[in-house]
Amino acid sequence: MNLLLLTGNHLEALPSLDLLPYTVKVSPLESWTESTRDPNVAAVLVDACTQLNQARATCRALRANGVNVPVIALVREAGLAAVSADWSIDDFILTTAGPAEVAARLAMVVKRRGLENATTDDLIHVGDLTIDPHSYTTKLRGESLVLTYKEFELLRFLAQQPGRVFSRDQLLREVWGYDYFGGTRTVDVHVRRLRAKLGPNCEKMIGTVRQVGYKFVLPGGSSGAVSALPTEDSWERSLASVLA
């Protein structure tokens, strides 16, 4: 495991590290921007033995600048009371911790951060829309959308392949399954409900291709021309106005 130790002048901030089979790169607190660019670093250790305010500022700056490996503060017991959630750290280690404790805490925090990053990578982000396939939640501009299971599955399936057109039969097979005996009209009903829940500003994310099916349209993307096509509802309203 490769570790980065950011410290002022306390090269012995965590003596137990010398007894563990880790590669430790030492860098001044002020030079964290350059040193954190190493892609092989598994965790960043911040020396908070004496300069607590500087250490806190460094930890917050690391997280604010997108450092996505674990950030761990090395703290003396006397300064432990100063450590709080606003440090934006993943964990802390007392400078008196033994090798076994240090190894265990590092292993757990690195694994936990890896799982969190993997989960985040699975999120689908489209403009202001976020789809989380793990929790089956959808947010639009930070506000949760209340979707049924099939509405969620339909939206996720389309959003995962933006620009690709799917016929109603394809959507029935992929979202509802081969054992579904309902007609293709159910796809239209779910699309209409999804558009209503997305609202007037985002309903065009689900574009209609006349006599073919539906596709997911990226906001402001090259697929915008398709999103501008009239939906079936608008065609029906136009026809009704002509016949009236």
C-alpha positions in Angstrom: 0.0 0.0 0.0 1.3 3.4 -1.0 0.7 6.2 1.5 1.2 9.9 1.4 2.1 11.7 4.7 1.6 15.4 4.7 3.5 16.9 7.6 5.2 20.1 8.7 8.3 18.8 10.5 7.2 15.8 12.4 8.6 12.9 10.4 7.8 10.6 13.3 4.1 11.6 13.4 3.1 8.0 13.4 6.0 5.8 14.6 4.1 2.5 13.9 4.4 3.1 10.1 8.0 2.2 10.3 7.0 -1.3 11.4 4.5 -1.9 8.6 5.2 -2.9 5.0 3.9 0.3 3.4 5.6 2.7 1.1 5.3 6.1 2.6 6.0 9.3 0.7 6.5 12.4 2.9 5.5 15.8 1.6 5.1 19.3 3.3 1.6 20.3 4.2 1.9 23.3 1.9 2.7 21.1 -1.1 -0.4 18.8 -1.0 -1.6 19.9 -4.4 1.4 18.5 -6.2 1.9 15.4 -4.1 -1.7 14.2 -4.3 -1.5 13.9 -8.1 0.2 10.5 -7.7 -2.4 8.0 -8.9 -0.8 5.2 -6.9 -1.5 6.8 -3.5 -4.0 4.7 -1.5 -4.6 7.1 1.4 -3.4 10.5 2.5 -2.3 10.9 6.1 -2.4 14.5 7.5 -0.2 15.4 10.4 -2.5 17.1 13.0 -0.1 16.7 16.0 0.4 20.4 16.7 -0.9 22.7 14.0 -4.6 21.7 14.3 -6.0 24.7 12.4 -3.6 24.2 9.5 -4.3 20.4 9.5 -8.1 21.1 9.4 -7.7 23.5 6.5 -5.6 21.0 4.6 -8.1 18.2 5.1 -11.0 20.4 3.9 -9.0 21.6 0.9 -8.1 18.0 -0.1 -11.8 17.0 -0.1 -13.0 20.2 -1.8 -10.5 19.7 -4.6 -11.8 16.2 -5.4 -9.2 14.0 -3.7 -11.2 10.7 -3.6 -8.8 8.5 -1.7 -9.2 8.3 2.1 -8.0 11.3 4.1 -6.9 10.4 7.6 -5.8 12.8 10.4 -2.9 11.8 12.7 -3.9 13.2 16.1 -2.4 13.3 19.6 -4.9 12.3 22.3 -4.7 15.9 23.7 -6.0 17.3 20.4 -8.7 14.7 19.7 -11.4 17.0 21.0 -10.7 19.5 18.2 -11.5 16.9 15.5 -15.0 17.1 14.2 -17.1 16.3 11.1 -16.2 19.6 9.5 -12.7 18.3 9.0 -14.1 16.2 6.1 -11.9 13.3 6.9 -12.6 9.6 6.6 -11.0 8.6 9.9 -8.4 9.6 12.4 -5.5 7.6 14.0 -3.9 8.4 17.4 -0.2 8.9 17.1 0.3 6.3 19.8 -1.6 3.5 17.9 0.2 0.3 17.5 1.1 -1.4 14.2 -1.9 -3.8 14.3 -4.4 -1.0 14.9 -2.9 1.2 12.2 -3.0 -1.7 9.7 -6.5 -2.6 10.5 -7.9 1.0 10.3 -6.1 1.7 7.1 -7.4 -1.5 5.5 -11.0 -0.8 6.5 -11.0 2.8 5.4 -9.4 2.1 2.0 -11.9 -0.7 1.4 -14.8 1.4 2.5 -13.8 4.3 0.2 -13.3 1.9 -2.7 -16.9 0.6 -2.3 -18.2 4.1 -2.1 -16.4 5.1 -5.3 -17.6 2.0 -7.0 -21.2 2.8 -6.1 -20.8 6.4 -7.2 -19.4 5.2 -10.6 -22.7 3.3 -11.1 -24.8 6.4 -10.8 -26.4 7.7 -14.0 -26.0 11.5 -14.4 -27.9 13.2 -17.2 -28.1 17.0 -16.8 -30.0 17.6 -13.6 -31.2 14.0 -13.4 -29.5 11.4 -11.2 -30.5 7.8 -11.2 -29.2 5.5 -8.5 -29.7 1.8 -9.5 -28.6 0.6 -6.1 -31.2 2.4 -4.0 -33.8 2.7 -6.8 -34.0 6.4 -6.4 -34.2 9.2 -8.9 -33.5 12.9 -8.3 -34.2 15.9 -10.5 -32.3 19.0 -9.4 -31.8 17.4 -6.0 -35.5 16.7 -5.5 -36.6 13.0 -5.3 -39.0 11.7 -7.9 -41.7 9.3 -6.7 -41.6 6.6 -9.4 -43.1 3.1 -9.5 -40.9 0.2 -10.0 -41.6 -0.1 -13.8 -41.4 3.7 -14.3 -37.9 3.6 -12.7 -36.8 0.6 -14.8 -38.1 2.2 -18.0 -36.3 5.5 -17.2 -33.1 3.7 -16.3 -33.1 1.5 -19.4 -33.6 4.4 -21.7 -31.1 6.7 -19.9 -28.3 4.0 -20.0 -28.4 4.1 -23.8 -29.1 7.7 -24.8 -29.9 8.3 -28.4 -30.8 4.8 -29.2 -34.4 4.2 -30.4 -36.3 1.3 -29.0 -39.6 0.0 -30.3 -42.5 -0.7 -27.9 -42.0 -4.4 -28.4 -38.3 -4.1 -27.4 -39.2 -2.1 -24.3 -41.8 -4.6 -23.3 -39.2 -7.4 -23.6 -36.4 -5.6 -21.9 -38.3 -3.8 -19.1 -41.4 -6.0 -18.6 -40.0 -9.3 -19.6 -40.9 -12.1 -22.0 -43.7 -13.4 -19.7 -45.6 -10.1 -19.8 -49.0 -10.6 -21.6 -50.1 -7.0 -21.8 -50.1 -4.9 -25.0 -47.7 -2.3 -26.1 -50.1 0.4 -25.0 -48.7 0.0 -21.5 -45.4 1.5 -22.7 -47.2 4.6 -23.8 -49.0 4.9 -20.5 -45.7 4.6 -18.6 -44.0 7.1 -20.8 -46.8 9.6 -20.3 -46.6 9.2 -16.6 -42.8 9.6 -16.6 -43.0 12.8 -18.6 -45.6 14.2 -16.2 -43.3 13.5 -13.3 -40.2 14.9 -15.0 -42.2 18.1 -15.6 -42.5 20.5 -18.5 -38.8 21.4 -18.5 -37.5 17.9 -18.7 -40.2 15.8 -20.3 -38.5 16.0 -23.6 -35.7 13.8 -22.2 -38.0 11.0 -23.4 -38.3 11.6 -27.1 -40.9 10.0 -29.5 -39.9 8.7 -32.9 -43.1 8.5 -34.9 -44.1 5.0 -35.9 -41.0 3.5 -34.2 -40.8 4.0 -30.4 -39.0 6.0 -27.9 -35.4 7.2 -27.1 -33.6 9.1 -24.3 -32.6 12.6 -25.4 -29.6 14.2 -23.8 -30.2 17.8 -22.7 -28.7 20.1 -25.3 -27.0 17.2 -27.0 -26.9 16.1 -30.7 -30.1 14.3 -30.2 -32.0 17.5 -29.6 -33.7 17.4 -33.0 -35.5 14.2 -32.1 -36.6 15.6 -28.7 -38.3 18.4 -30.6 -40.5 16.0 -32.5 -44.2 16.1 -31.3 -45.2 13.5 -28.8 -48.2 11.2 -29.5 -50.2 13.3 -27.1 -49.6 16.4 -29.1 -50.4 14.6 -32.4 -53.7 13.5 -30.9 -54.5 17.0 -29.7 -53.7 18.5 -33.1 -55.9 15.9 -34.9 -58.7 16.5 -32.4 -58.5 20.3 -33.1 -58.7 19.7 -36.8 -61.7 17.4 -36.6 -63.5 19.7 -34.1 
